[in-house]
Amino acid sequence: MKVVLICRDKPGAHDIRAANRDAHLAYAAETGAVWMGGPFLDEAGNMTGSLIILEIESLEAAKAWSAADPYVRAGLFESVTIDAWKKTVG
């Protein structure tokens, strides 16, 4: 199943994001669960959150994946929404 994670950074958390970016990208690659993902950007081009689409067994597995993400462990996000998702266009 596909599951979408919509993650919004805490205000002023750019340093947390920068310090954990390599670990986050390595985790995404190592787990093989990320179908597609990338950062949200503000008008100046600064990263302000993440959109991650997982190809994973269940919502519970997606929640476990999110909990182990280095960004989550470092406290980067103000909020994380996790929902089942179905691709219908594109």
C-alpha atoms as one frame of an Amber mdcrd trajectory, in Angstrom:
protein
   0.000   0.000   0.000   1.025   3.602  -0.429   1.095   5.902   2.581   1.760
   9.624   2.508   3.585  11.491   5.272   3.129  15.263   5.404   5.727  16.673
   7.769   5.983  20.334   8.754   9.191  21.663  10.297   9.182  23.504  13.598
   9.794  27.239  13.070  13.503  28.036  13.059  14.546  24.386  12.788  16.778
  24.777   9.732  19.886  23.768  11.707  18.201  20.547  12.895  17.265  19.711
   9.300  20.782  20.437   8.015  22.473  18.427  10.768  20.305  15.347  10.120
  19.788  15.488   6.341  22.467  12.929   5.438  21.174  10.468   8.049  17.578
  10.993   6.859  18.502  10.365   3.218  20.570   7.300   4.166  17.648   5.927
   6.206  15.274   6.439   3.282  17.671   4.601   0.953  18.469   1.782   3.392
  14.868   0.943   4.214  13.755   0.864   0.587  10.260   1.984   1.639  10.285
   5.448   0.041   8.414   5.503  -3.250   8.809   9.274  -3.660   9.723  12.187
  -1.457  11.122  15.659  -1.146  11.046  18.880   0.833   8.466  21.643   0.940
   9.994  25.042   0.164   9.149  28.581   1.192   9.257  31.545  -1.218  13.010
  31.953  -0.622  13.680  28.300  -1.441  14.307  27.214   2.164  13.153  23.735
   3.191  10.144  23.878   5.509   8.905  20.309   5.678   8.756  17.014   3.832
   6.358  15.052   1.665   7.161  11.340   1.716   5.206   8.598  -0.012   5.969
   5.126   1.278   5.299   1.797  -0.417   4.764  -0.215   2.746   2.721  -3.080
   4.238   0.403  -1.123   6.547  -0.307   2.146   8.324   1.274   0.662  11.434
   4.488  -0.054   9.492   4.427   3.508   8.140   4.101   4.898  11.669   7.053
   2.758  12.770   9.064   3.927   9.755   8.303   7.548  10.628   9.208   7.095
  14.294  12.650   5.776  13.299  13.336   8.564  10.767  16.371  10.603  11.901
  14.424  13.817  11.305  11.694  12.676  13.701  14.216  11.408  16.252  15.989
  14.791  16.157  12.720  16.677  16.801  12.623  18.505  13.456   8.899  18.344
  12.831   6.124  20.391  14.373   3.597  17.944  12.927   3.461  14.681  10.996
   0.302  13.463   9.278   0.217   9.843   8.065  -2.549   8.673   5.731  -3.198
   5.870   3.261  -3.002   7.210  -0.285  -4.038   6.076  -3.748  -2.417   7.356
  -6.930  -5.060   8.097  -9.557  -3.399  10.616 -11.921   0.094  10.880 -13.399
